[in-house]
C-alpha cells in the first residue's frame, strides 16, 4: 500500500521547495538573473518564476483533491 501524504506533509514539502528556489538566486545580481546566453533562450529569472508558478498550481491541485473535513 502506498503512503498518501497528508496536507501538512505536502505543505512542508512546498515550503522546502520555496526555500530551495529562493536560495538559487540570492547571490546573483539583477543582471545575472536577466542574462541570456543567446537571444532566443530564457533567462534564469524566467526559470525561477516558472518553478514558482508550477509549485503554486501543483499545490492548488493537490489541496483541491484532498477530501473535505
Secondary structure, 3 states (H helix, E strand, C coil): CCCCCCHHHHHHHHHHHHHHHHHHHCCCCHHHHHCCCCCCCCCHHHHHHHHHHHHHHHHHHHHHHCCCC
